[in-house]
Amino acid sequence: TLPLCKELVDEWLTATEDEIADAMRRVNHEHGIKIEGAAGVAVACFLGYKENLTKKRIALIICGGNISDEKFQSVLDQT
């Protein structure tokens, strides 16, 4: 899929581990949804880039709750 992505993706974004954890906590706090880190990447990148997305329709795929309760709680407990 990398060749296809190289052809079709306009811009690549990255997120730090802290940004991903912050996104996971935010989604849980604001929406009551438990997401794993993979979904946290999409949210973290959106939050870091949203000022560049004015007047655009945005869709984020937030899937994956495949994280243990213990691990998720440890993310929630981080500050």
C-alpha positions as CSV (number, residue, x, y, z in Angstrom):
1,T,0.0,0.0,0.0
2,L,3.0,2.4,0.4
3,P,3.3,3.0,-3.4
4,L,-0.4,3.8,-3.5
5,C,-0.1,6.1,-0.5
6,K,2.9,7.9,-2.1
7,E,0.8,8.5,-5.1
8,L,-2.4,9.7,-3.4
9,V,-1.5,11.2,-0.1
10,D,-0.9,15.0,-0.3
11,E,0.7,15.5,3.1
12,W,2.0,13.3,5.9
13,L,1.5,14.3,9.5
14,T,3.1,13.0,12.7
15,A,2.3,12.9,16.3
16,T,4.4,12.4,19.4
17,E,3.5,9.8,22.0
18,D,2.4,12.5,24.4
19,E,0.1,14.0,21.8
20,I,-1.4,10.6,21.1
21,A,-2.0,10.0,24.8
22,D,-3.5,13.5,25.1
23,A,-5.8,12.8,22.2
24,M,-6.9,9.5,23.8
25,R,-7.7,11.2,27.1
26,R,-9.6,14.0,25.3
27,V,-11.8,11.7,23.3
28,N,-12.6,9.7,26.4
29,H,-13.3,12.9,28.4
30,E,-15.4,14.7,25.8
31,H,-17.1,11.7,24.2
32,G,-16.9,8.8,26.6
33,I,-15.1,6.6,24.0
34,K,-12.1,4.4,24.8
35,I,-9.7,4.5,21.8
36,E,-6.4,2.8,21.4
37,G,-3.2,4.6,20.3
38,A,-3.8,4.0,16.5
39,A,-7.0,6.0,16.6
40,G,-5.3,8.5,18.9
41,V,-2.8,9.3,16.1
42,A,-5.6,10.5,13.8
43,V,-7.1,12.7,16.6
44,A,-3.7,14.0,17.6
45,C,-2.8,15.0,14.1
46,F,-6.1,16.7,13.6
47,L,-5.8,18.7,16.8
48,G,-2.3,19.8,15.8
49,Y,-3.3,20.7,12.3
50,K,-6.9,21.9,12.6
51,E,-6.0,25.6,12.1
52,N,-5.0,24.7,8.5
53,L,-8.3,23.1,7.8
54,T,-10.8,26.0,8.0
55,K,-13.9,25.7,5.8
56,K,-13.2,22.1,4.9
57,R,-15.1,19.0,5.7
58,I,-13.1,16.7,7.8
59,A,-13.7,13.0,8.7
60,L,-11.6,11.0,11.1
61,I,-11.7,7.3,11.4
62,I,-11.7,6.5,15.0
63,C,-11.7,2.8,15.4
64,G,-10.0,0.4,17.7
65,G,-10.7,-0.1,21.3
66,N,-8.2,-3.0,21.5
67,I,-6.4,-1.8,24.6
68,S,-6.6,-3.4,28.0
69,D,-8.4,-1.6,30.7
70,E,-5.2,-1.4,32.7
71,K,-3.2,0.2,29.9
72,F,-6.0,2.6,29.1
73,Q,-6.2,3.6,32.7
74,S,-2.5,4.3,32.8
75,V,-2.9,6.6,29.8
76,L,-5.8,8.4,31.6
77,D,-3.7,8.7,34.7
78,Q,-0.8,10.5,32.9
79,T,-0.7,14.3,33.1
